[in-house]
Amino acid sequence: MLRWLKLAAAAFLAFWLVAAAAFAFDTAIVGQSERLVDSLKTDVEQISNDLQRPVINDAKLS
């Protein structure tokens, strides 16, 4: 009986470690994607403003 209990505890611990690592990875991915979305919004707003008021100068031509 004790052997099965040890085996079940080891299996549960292994599952817990894998699941915890997966959740930590998901959190990191979500944080990175949120930062990238903010950067993309800023870029799109700048492009939209440039298209509404097109001013072409020497710096933009090169």
C-alpha positions as CSV (number, residue, x, y, z in Angstrom):
1,M,0.0,0.0,0.0
2,L,2.8,2.4,0.9
3,R,4.5,1.7,-2.4
4,W,1.4,2.7,-4.4
5,L,1.1,5.8,-2.3
6,K,4.7,6.8,-3.0
7,L,4.1,6.1,-6.7
8,A,1.0,8.2,-6.8
9,A,2.7,11.1,-4.9
10,A,5.7,11.0,-7.4
11,A,3.3,11.0,-10.3
12,F,1.3,13.9,-8.9
13,L,4.6,15.8,-8.2
14,A,5.8,15.2,-11.8
15,F,2.5,16.3,-13.2
16,W,2.5,19.4,-10.9
17,L,6.0,20.4,-12.0
18,V,5.1,20.1,-15.7
19,A,1.8,22.0,-15.3
20,A,3.5,24.8,-13.3
21,A,6.1,25.2,-16.0
22,A,3.4,25.4,-18.7
23,F,1.5,28.0,-16.8
24,A,4.6,30.1,-16.2
25,F,5.4,29.9,-19.9
26,D,1.8,31.0,-20.8
27,T,2.1,34.0,-18.5
28,A,5.4,35.1,-20.1
29,I,3.9,34.8,-23.6
30,V,0.8,36.8,-22.6
31,G,3.0,39.6,-21.1
32,Q,5.2,39.8,-24.1
33,S,2.2,39.8,-26.5
34,E,0.6,42.7,-24.6
35,R,3.7,44.8,-24.9
36,L,4.0,44.0,-28.6
37,V,0.3,45.0,-29.1
38,D,1.0,48.4,-27.5
39,S,4.0,48.9,-29.7
40,L,2.0,47.9,-32.8
41,K,-0.8,50.4,-31.9
42,T,1.7,53.2,-31.6
43,D,3.1,52.4,-35.0
44,V,-0.3,52.1,-36.6
45,E,-1.4,55.4,-35.2
46,Q,1.7,57.1,-36.5
47,I,1.2,55.6,-40.0
48,S,-2.4,56.6,-40.0
49,N,-1.5,60.2,-39.0
50,D,1.1,60.3,-41.8
51,L,-1.4,59.1,-44.4
52,Q,-3.9,61.7,-43.3
53,R,-1.4,64.6,-43.6
54,P,1.2,63.5,-46.1
55,V,4.3,65.6,-45.8
56,I,7.2,64.4,-47.8
57,N,10.5,65.9,-47.0
58,D,14.1,64.9,-47.8
59,A,14.4,62.7,-44.7
60,K,11.5,60.6,-45.7
61,L,12.6,60.2,-49.3
62,S,16.0,58.7,-48.3
